[in-house]
């Protein structure tokens, strides 16, 4: 049950972003952090952390805290 970030690719077989995402993981995490921070929803939504009924009402707060810890200098 380690904290995990999943990135879904809807293209069959994937589109080959793994190497690029590994190289630019700092930018990816910062972008995710910004998306969650600027999303107008209250507790999470499909745009930022997933549907509240699936992830719980604390999902947005927890995701922001995790990303703050991961992106912190």
N, C-alpha and C positions, 0 to 999 in steps of 0.2 A: 504494500500500500504506500509506496513512495510517491511523492508528488510528481505528476507527469503532465507534460504538455503534448497534446496530439495535434498534428497538422495533417489534415485530410486532403487528399488529391483525388478528385472525382474522375480523372482520366484513367481508363483501363491500362494497367501496367505502369502507371505513373508517368511523369514528364521529365524526370531526371534532375530534380532540384536538390537532391540530398547533399551533394558536395557543396553547392553554393550556399545552402542553408547552414551547413556546418561552418563554412568559412565566415559567414556573416551573422552568426548567431546573436551577437551583441545587438546588431541593428534590429533583428527579428524580435528579440525580447523587448527592446525599447519601443518598437512599434506596437507590440501587443499591450504594453503598459500604457501607452498613450491612448490607444483605442478604448481600453477599459476606463481610463480616467476621464475621457471626454464623452463617453456614451451617456445619453440623457436618462437612461432607465434608472430605477431605484435600487434594485437588488440583483440585477442580471437579466439578460435577454439573449435570444439566439445570436444577436450580432456580436456581443462582447464575451460572454462566458457560457452561454447555453441556456436552454429553457429553465426557468426557476423551478418548475415542478420536477425536473431531473437533477439539477445541481444544488438545490436548496437556496434559502434566502440569504445565506452568508457567502455565497459563491463569489460575488463581485468583490466583496471586502477581502476575502481570503486570497483570491487571485491577485489583487493589487498588492497585498502584503508580500506574497511570494515573489512577484515580479520586482518589487522594490528591493527585496533582499538579493535577488539574482542579478539585478542591474547595478546595484550600489557599487561605488568605486572602492 
